[in-house]
Amino acid sequence: MSIWLWVALCAYLIGVGIEWQRFQPEIKEYDEYSNFPVVWVTQQVVACGYLFRAFVWFYDL
């Protein structure tokens, strides 16, 4: 693989990591009520949504 492809991949993954860290406080809001099954499922769905948003971070630029 080309070195530039590796650089682009690393930059993309660093961006995903930065976005994921930025979304952590919003996901942690549900930890207070985690003993309720409905809230736990909601937290998992929200986390998956934020993970998807982290993977498409470059569209928000």
mmCIF file as gemmi writes it, N, C-alpha and C atoms, coordinates in Angstrom:
data_model
loop_
_atom_site.group_PDB
_atom_site.id
_atom_site.type_symbol
_atom_site.label_atom_id
_atom_site.label_alt_id
_atom_site.label_comp_id
_atom_site.label_asym_id
_atom_site.label_entity_id
_atom_site.label_seq_id
_atom_site.pdbx_PDB_ins_code
_atom_site.Cartn_x
_atom_site.Cartn_y
_atom_site.Cartn_z
_atom_site.occupancy
_atom_site.B_iso_or_equiv
_atom_site.pdbx_formal_charge
_atom_site.auth_seq_id
_atom_site.auth_asym_id
_atom_site.pdbx_PDB_model_num
ATOM 1 N N . MET Axp A 1 ? 0.83 -1.18 0 1 0 ? 1 A 1
ATOM 2 C CA . MET Axp A 1 ? 0 0 0 1 0 ? 1 A 1
ATOM 3 C C . MET Axp A 1 ? 0.875 1.244 0 1 0 ? 1 A 1
ATOM 4 N N . SER Axp A 2 ? 0.359 2.266 -0.55 1 0 ? 2 A 1
ATOM 5 C CA . SER Axp A 2 ? 1.073 3.531 -0.62 1 0 ? 2 A 1
ATOM 6 C C . SER Axp A 2 ? 1.189 4.162 0.77 1 0 ? 2 A 1
ATOM 7 N N . ILE Axp A 3 ? 2.274 4.863 0.985 1 0 ? 3 A 1
ATOM 8 C CA . ILE Axp A 3 ? 2.471 5.55 2.263 1 0 ? 3 A 1
ATOM 9 C C . ILE Axp A 3 ? 1.392 6.602 2.475 1 0 ? 3 A 1
ATOM 10 N N . TRP Axp A 4 ? 0.935 7.235 1.398 1 0 ? 4 A 1
ATOM 11 C CA . TRP Axp A 4 ? -0.09 8.27 1.526 1 0 ? 4 A 1
ATOM 12 C C . TRP Axp A 4 ? -1.437 7.675 1.905 1 0 ? 4 A 1
ATOM 13 N N . LEU Axp A 5 ? -1.68 6.454 1.487 1 0 ? 5 A 1
ATOM 14 C CA . LEU Axp A 5 ? -2.913 5.788 1.895 1 0 ? 5 A 1
ATOM 15 C C . LEU Axp A 5 ? -2.883 5.488 3.392 1 0 ? 5 A 1
ATOM 16 N N . TRP Axp A 6 ? -1.725 5.077 3.887 1 0 ? 6 A 1
ATOM 17 C CA . TRP Axp A 6 ? -1.573 4.842 5.322 1 0 ? 6 A 1
ATOM 18 C C . TRP Axp A 6 ? -1.727 6.135 6.107 1 0 ? 6 A 1
ATOM 19 N N . VAL Axp A 7 ? -1.169 7.221 5.603 1 0 ? 7 A 1
ATOM 20 C CA . VAL Axp A 7 ? -1.298 8.52 6.277 1 0 ? 7 A 1
ATOM 21 C C . VAL Axp A 7 ? -2.766 8.939 6.325 1 0 ? 7 A 1
ATOM 22 N N . ALA Axp A 8 ? -3.475 8.779 5.222 1 0 ? 8 A 1
ATOM 23 C CA . ALA Axp A 8 ? -4.894 9.138 5.178 1 0 ? 8 A 1
ATOM 24 C C . ALA Axp A 8 ? -5.711 8.27 6.131 1 0 ? 8 A 1
ATOM 25 N N . LEU Axp A 9 ? -5.427 6.977 6.17 1 0 ? 9 A 1
ATOM 26 C CA . LEU Axp A 9 ? -6.147 6.073 7.061 1 0 ? 9 A 1
ATOM 27 C C . LEU Axp A 9 ? -5.895 6.429 8.523 1 0 ? 9 A 1
ATOM 28 N N . CYS Axp A 10 ? -4.65 6.715 8.858 1 0 ? 10 A 1
ATOM 29 C CA . CYS Axp A 10 ? -4.318 7.102 10.235 1 0 ? 10 A 1
ATOM 30 C C . CYS Axp A 10 ? -4.997 8.413 10.617 1 0 ? 10 A 1
ATOM 31 N N . ALA Axp A 11 ? -5.006 9.381 9.716 1 0 ? 11 A 1
ATOM 32 C CA . ALA Axp A 11 ? -5.661 10.659 9.995 1 0 ? 11 A 1
ATOM 33 C C . ALA Axp A 11 ? -7.162 10.465 10.199 1 0 ? 11 A 1
ATOM 34 N N . TYR Axp A 12 ? -7.762 9.612 9.383 1 0 ? 12 A 1
ATOM 35 C CA . TYR Axp A 12 ? -9.193 9.335 9.522 1 0 ? 12 A 1
ATOM 36 C C . TYR Axp A 12 ? -9.488 8.689 10.874 1 0 ? 12 A 1
ATOM 37 N N . LEU Axp A 13 ? -8.693 7.687 11.252 1 0 ? 13 A 1
ATOM 38 C CA . LEU Axp A 13 ? -8.931 6.991 12.515 1 0 ? 13 A 1
ATOM 39 C C . LEU Axp A 13 ? -8.665 7.887 13.717 1 0 ? 13 A 1
ATOM 40 N N . ILE Axp A 14 ? -7.71 8.787 13.611 1 0 ? 14 A 1
ATOM 41 C CA . ILE Axp A 14 ? -7.488 9.759 14.682 1 0 ? 14 A 1
ATOM 42 C C . ILE Axp A 14 ? -8.706 10.672 14.806 1 0 ? 14 A 1
ATOM 43 N N . GLY Axp A 15 ? -9.267 11.082 13.679 1 0 ? 15 A 1
ATOM 44 C CA . GLY Axp A 15 ? -10.485 11.892 13.698 1 0 ? 15 A 1
ATOM 45 C C . GLY Axp A 15 ? -11.651 11.157 14.328 1 0 ? 15 A 1
ATOM 46 N N . VAL Axp A 16 ? -11.783 9.864 14.038 1 0 ? 16 A 1
ATOM 47 C CA . VAL Axp A 16 ? -12.844 9.057 14.652 1 0 ? 16 A 1
ATOM 48 C C . VAL Axp A 16 ? -12.654 9.015 16.164 1 0 ? 16 A 1
ATOM 49 N N . GLY Axp A 17 ? -11.428 8.816 16.607 1 0 ? 17 A 1
ATOM 50 C CA . GLY Axp A 17 ? -11.152 8.782 18.043 1 0 ? 17 A 1
ATOM 51 C C . GLY Axp A 17 ? -11.457 10.1 18.73 1 0 ? 17 A 1
ATOM 52 N N . ILE Axp A 18 ? -11.105 11.196 18.087 1 0 ? 18 A 1
ATOM 53 C CA . ILE Axp A 18 ? -11.378 12.517 18.658 1 0 ? 18 A 1
ATOM 54 C C . ILE Axp A 18 ? -12.882 12.752 18.767 1 0 ? 18 A 1
ATOM 55 N N . GLU Axp A 19 ? -13.617 12.417 17.726 1 0 ? 19 A 1
ATOM 56 C CA . GLU Axp A 19 ? -15.07 12.6 17.757 1 0 ? 19 A 1
ATOM 57 C C . GLU Axp A 19 ? -15.712 11.698 18.811 1 0 ? 19 A 1
ATOM 58 N N . TRP Axp A 20 ? -15.231 10.468 18.935 1 0 ? 20 A 1
ATOM 59 C CA . TRP Axp A 20 ? -15.795 9.544 19.919 1 0 ? 20 A 1
ATOM 60 C C . TRP Axp A 20 ? -15.581 10.087 21.329 1 0 ? 20 A 1
ATOM 61 N N . GLN Axp A 21 ? -14.401 10.652 21.598 1 0 ? 21 A 1
ATOM 62 C CA . GLN Axp A 21 ? -14.146 11.251 22.904 1 0 ? 21 A 1
ATOM 63 C C . GLN Axp A 21 ? -15.036 12.469 23.141 1 0 ? 21 A 1
ATOM 64 N N . ARG Axp A 22 ? -15.333 13.205 22.094 1 0 ? 22 A 1
ATOM 65 C CA . ARG Axp A 22 ? -16.194 14.381 22.228 1 0 ? 22 A 1
ATOM 66 C C . ARG Axp A 22 ? -17.625 13.978 22.578 1 0 ? 22 A 1
ATOM 67 N N . PHE Axp A 23 ? -18.072 12.812 22.13 1 0 ? 23 A 1
ATOM 68 C CA . PHE Axp A 23 ? -19.434 12.355 22.391 1 0 ? 23 A 1
ATOM 69 C C . PHE Axp A 23 ? -19.58 11.628 23.73 1 0 ? 23 A 1
ATOM 70 N N . GLN Axp A 24 ? -18.51 11.3 24.408 1 0 ? 24 A 1
ATOM 71 C CA . GLN Axp A 24 ? -18.585 10.53 25.645 1 0 ? 24 A 1
ATOM 72 C C . GLN Axp A 24 ? -19.451 11.179 26.729 1 0 ? 24 A 1
ATOM 73 N N . PRO Axp A 25 ? -19.355 12.496 26.987 1 0 ? 25 A 1
ATOM 74 C CA . PRO Axp A 25 ? -20.221 13.072 28.03 1 0 ? 25 A 1
ATOM 75 C C . PRO Axp A 25 ? -21.709 12.917 27.725 1 0 ? 25 A 1
ATOM 76 N N . GLU Axp A 26 ? -22.085 12.981 26.468 1 0 ? 26 A 1
ATOM 77 C CA . GLU Axp A 26 ? -23.492 12.834 26.112 1 0 ? 26 A 1
ATOM 78 C C . GLU Axp A 26 ? -23.966 11.396 26.319 1 0 ? 26 A 1
ATOM 79 N N . ILE Axp A 27 ? -23.081 10.438 26.127 1 0 ? 27 A 1
ATOM 80 C CA . ILE Axp A 27 ? -23.441 9.035 26.348 1 0 ? 27 A 1
ATOM 81 C C . ILE Axp A 27 ? -23.498 8.736 27.843 1 0 ? 27 A 1
ATOM 82 N N . LYS Axp A 28 ? -22.627 9.354 28.63 1 0 ? 28 A 1
ATOM 83 C CA . LYS Axp A 28 ? -22.557 9.106 30.074 1 0 ? 28 A 1
ATOM 84 C C . LYS Axp A 28 ? -23.777 9.647 30.817 1 0 ? 28 A 1
ATOM 85 N N . GLU Axp A 29 ? -24.578 10.502 30.193 1 0 ? 29 A 1
ATOM 86 C CA . GLU Axp A 29 ? -25.769 11.036 30.852 1 0 ? 29 A 1
ATOM 87 C C . GLU Axp A 29 ? -26.722 9.93 31.279 1 0 ? 29 A 1
ATOM 88 N N . TYR Axp A 30 ? -26.712 8.816 30.584 1 0 ? 30 A 1
ATOM 89 C CA . TYR Axp A 30 ? -27.639 7.726 30.88 1 0 ? 30 A 1
ATOM 90 C C . TYR Axp A 30 ? -27.129 6.792 31.974 1 0 ? 30 A 1
ATOM 91 N N . ASP Axp A 31 ? -25.91 6.963 32.462 1 0 ? 31 A 1
ATOM 92 C CA . ASP Axp A 31 ? -25.354 6.057 33.466 1 0 ? 31 A 1
ATOM 93 C C . ASP Axp A 31 ? -26.091 6.126 34.796 1 0 ? 31 A 1
ATOM 94 N N . GLU Axp A 32 ? -26.686 7.267 35.102 1 0 ? 32 A 1
ATOM 95 C CA . GLU Axp A 32 ? -27.39 7.421 36.37 1 0 ? 32 A 1
ATOM 96 C C . GLU Axp A 32 ? -28.593 6.484 36.456 1 0 ? 32 A 1
ATOM 97 N N . TYR Axp A 33 ? -29.21 6.197 35.329 1 0 ? 33 A 1
ATOM 98 C CA . TYR Axp A 33 ? -30.421 5.375 35.304 1 0 ? 33 A 1
ATOM 99 C C . TYR Axp A 33 ? -30.176 4.007 34.67 1 0 ? 33 A 1
ATOM 100 N N . SER Axp A 34 ? -28.955 3.523 34.735 1 0 ? 34 A 1
ATOM 101 C CA . SER Axp A 34 ? -28.607 2.301 34.001 1 0 ? 34 A 1
ATOM 102 C C . SER Axp A 34 ? -29.236 1.035 34.573 1 0 ? 34 A 1
ATOM 103 N N . ASN Axp A 35 ? -29.874 1.105 35.757 1 0 ? 35 A 1
ATOM 104 C CA . ASN Axp A 35 ? -30.484 -0.101 36.307 1 0 ? 35 A 1
ATOM 105 C C . ASN Axp A 35 ? -31.838 -0.414 35.672 1 0 ? 35 A 1
ATOM 106 N N . PHE Axp A 36 ? -32.364 0.481 34.851 1 0 ? 36 A 1
ATOM 107 C CA . PHE Axp A 36 ? -33.612 0.221 34.144 1 0 ? 36 A 1
ATOM 108 C C . PHE Axp A 36 ? -33.29 -0.345 32.764 1 0 ? 36 A 1
ATOM 109 N N . PRO Axp A 37 ? -33.896 -1.476 32.39 1 0 ? 37 A 1
ATOM 110 C CA . PRO Axp A 37 ? -33.567 -2.097 31.091 1 0 ? 37 A 1
ATOM 111 C C . PRO Axp A 37 ? -33.86 -1.202 29.892 1 0 ? 37 A 1
ATOM 112 N N . VAL Axp A 38 ? -34.948 -0.443 29.947 1 0 ? 38 A 1
ATOM 113 C CA . VAL Axp A 38 ? -35.298 0.415 28.816 1 0 ? 38 A 1
ATOM 114 C C . VAL Axp A 38 ? -34.245 1.507 28.638 1 0 ? 38 A 1
ATOM 115 N N . VAL Axp A 39 ? -33.776 2.054 29.748 1 0 ? 39 A 1
ATOM 116 C CA . VAL Axp A 39 ? -32.758 3.106 29.682 1 0 ? 39 A 1
ATOM 117 C C . VAL Axp A 39 ? -31.44 2.516 29.192 1 0 ? 39 A 1
ATOM 118 N N . TRP Axp A 40 ? -31.131 1.28 29.605 1 0 ? 40 A 1
ATOM 119 C CA . TRP Axp A 40 ? -29.894 0.644 29.145 1 0 ? 40 A 1
ATOM 120 C C . TRP Axp A 40 ? -29.926 0.453 27.632 1 0 ? 40 A 1
ATOM 121 N N . VAL Axp A 41 ? -31.059 0.001 27.105 1 0 ? 41 A 1
ATOM 122 C CA . VAL Axp A 41 ? -31.193 -0.18 25.656 1 0 ? 41 A 1
ATOM 123 C C . VAL Axp A 41 ? -31.095 1.169 24.957 1 0 ? 41 A 1
ATOM 124 N N . THR Axp A 42 ? -31.721 2.184 25.522 1 0 ? 42 A 1
ATOM 125 C CA . THR Axp A 42 ? -31.636 3.527 24.948 1 0 ? 42 A 1
ATOM 126 C C . THR Axp A 42 ? -30.196 4.009 24.918 1 0 ? 42 A 1
ATOM 127 N N . GLN Axp A 43 ? -29.455 3.749 25.983 1 0 ? 43 A 1
ATOM 128 C CA . GLN Axp A 43 ? -28.045 4.146 26.023 1 0 ? 43 A 1
ATOM 129 C C . GLN Axp A 43 ? -27.246 3.433 24.937 1 0 ? 43 A 1
ATOM 130 N N . GLN Axp A 44 ? -27.523 2.164 24.713 1 0 ? 44 A 1
ATOM 131 C CA . GLN Axp A 44 ? -26.807 1.425 23.68 1 0 ? 44 A 1
ATOM 132 C C . GLN Axp A 44 ? -27.13 1.959 22.285 1 0 ? 44 A 1
ATOM 133 N N . VAL Axp A 45 ? -28.395 2.289 22.054 1 0 ? 45 A 1
ATOM 134 C CA . VAL Axp A 45 ? -28.799 2.836 20.755 1 0 ? 45 A 1
ATOM 135 C C . VAL Axp A 45 ? -28.156 4.198 20.533 1 0 ? 45 A 1
ATOM 136 N N . VAL Axp A 46 ? -28.15 5.035 21.566 1 0 ? 46 A 1
ATOM 137 C CA . VAL Axp A 46 ? -27.528 6.359 21.457 1 0 ? 46 A 1
ATOM 138 C C . VAL Axp A 46 ? -26.031 6.214 21.208 1 0 ? 46 A 1
ATOM 139 N N . ALA Axp A 47 ? -25.379 5.287 21.903 1 0 ? 47 A 1
ATOM 140 C CA . ALA Axp A 47 ? -23.946 5.073 21.701 1 0 ? 47 A 1
ATOM 141 C C . ALA Axp A 47 ? -23.658 4.61 20.278 1 0 ? 47 A 1
ATOM 142 N N . CYS Axp A 48 ? -24.49 3.736 19.739 1 0 ? 48 A 1
ATOM 143 C CA . CYS Axp A 48 ? -24.297 3.298 18.347 1 0 ? 48 A 1
ATOM 144 C C . CYS Axp A 48 ? -24.491 4.451 17.376 1 0 ? 48 A 1
ATOM 145 N N . GLY Axp A 49 ? -25.465 5.299 17.655 1 0 ? 49 A 1
ATOM 146 C CA . GLY Axp A 49 ? -25.681 6.468 16.809 1 0 ? 49 A 1
ATOM 147 C C . GLY Axp A 49 ? -24.499 7.417 16.834 1 0 ? 49 A 1
ATOM 148 N N . TYR Axp A 50 ? -23.955 7.659 18.023 1 0 ? 50 A 1
ATOM 149 C CA . TYR Axp A 50 ? -22.786 8.53 18.126 1 0 ? 50 A 1
ATOM 150 C C . TYR Axp A 50 ? -21.552 7.884 17.506 1 0 ? 50 A 1
ATOM 151 N N . LEU Axp A 51 ? -21.438 6.56 17.589 1 0 ? 51 A 1
ATOM 152 C CA . LEU Axp A 51 ? -20.317 5.887 16.936 1 0 ? 51 A 1
ATOM 153 C C . LEU Axp A 51 ? -20.408 6.058 15.426 1 0 ? 51 A 1
ATOM 154 N N . PHE Axp A 52 ? -21.616 5.936 14.884 1 0 ? 52 A 1
ATOM 155 C CA . PHE Axp A 52 ? -21.805 6.168 13.452 1 0 ? 52 A 1
ATOM 156 C C . PHE Axp A 52 ? -21.444 7.603 13.091 1 0 ? 52 A 1
ATOM 157 N N . ARG Axp A 53 ? -21.879 8.562 13.926 1 0 ? 53 A 1
ATOM 158 C CA . ARG Axp A 53 ? -21.534 9.965 13.666 1 0 ? 53 A 1
ATOM 159 C C . ARG Axp A 53 ? -20.027 10.184 13.756 1 0 ? 53 A 1
ATOM 160 N N . ALA Axp A 54 ? -19.351 9.445 14.628 1 0 ? 54 A 1
ATOM 161 C CA . ALA Axp A 54 ? -17.897 9.574 14.728 1 0 ? 54 A 1
ATOM 162 C C . ALA Axp A 54 ? -17.226 9.054 13.464 1 0 ? 54 A 1
ATOM 163 N N . PHE Axp A 55 ? -17.782 8.007 12.859 1 0 ? 55 A 1
ATOM 164 C CA . PHE Axp A 55 ? -17.189 7.468 11.639 1 0 ? 55 A 1
ATOM 165 C C . PHE Axp A 55 ? -17.408 8.358 10.424 1 0 ? 55 A 1
ATOM 166 N N . VAL Axp A 56 ? -18.409 9.223 10.464 1 0 ? 56 A 1
ATOM 167 C CA . VAL Axp A 56 ? -18.653 10.134 9.338 1 0 ? 56 A 1
ATOM 168 C C . VAL Axp A 56 ? -18.347 11.577 9.746 1 0 ? 56 A 1
ATOM 169 N N . TRP Axp A 57 ? -17.333 11.75 10.586 1 0 ? 57 A 1
ATOM 170 C CA . TRP Axp A 57 ? -16.994 13.077 11.11 1 0 ? 57 A 1
ATOM 171 C C . TRP Axp A 57 ? -16.613 14.05 10.016 1 0 ? 57 A 1
ATOM 172 N N . PHE Axp A 58 ? -16.054 13.574 8.922 1 0 ? 58 A 1
ATOM 173 C CA . PHE Axp A 58 ? -15.567 14.47 7.876 1 0 ? 58 A 1
ATOM 174 C C . PHE Axp A 58 ? -16.709 15.148 7.127 1 0 ? 58 A 1
ATOM 175 N N . TYR Axp A 59 ? -17.937 14.631 7.229 1 0 ? 59 A 1
ATOM 176 C CA . TYR Axp A 59 ? -19.077 15.301 6.597 1 0 ? 59 A 1
ATOM 177 C C . TYR Axp A 59 ? -19.501 16.547 7.372 1 0 ? 59 A 1
ATOM 178 N N . ASP Axp A 60 ? -19.102 16.639 8.644 1 0 ? 60 A 1
ATOM 179 C CA . ASP Axp A 60 ? -19.454 17.8 9.463 1 0 ? 60 A 1
ATOM 180 C C . ASP Axp A 60 ? -18.471 18.948 9.311 1 0 ? 60 A 1
ATOM 181 N N . LEU Axp A 61 ? -17.433 18.766 8.531 1 0 ? 61 A 1
ATOM 182 C CA . LEU Axp A 61 ? -16.434 19.828 8.389 1 0 ? 61 A 1
ATOM 183 C C . LEU Axp A 61 ? -16.96 20.995 7.609 1 0 ? 61 A 1
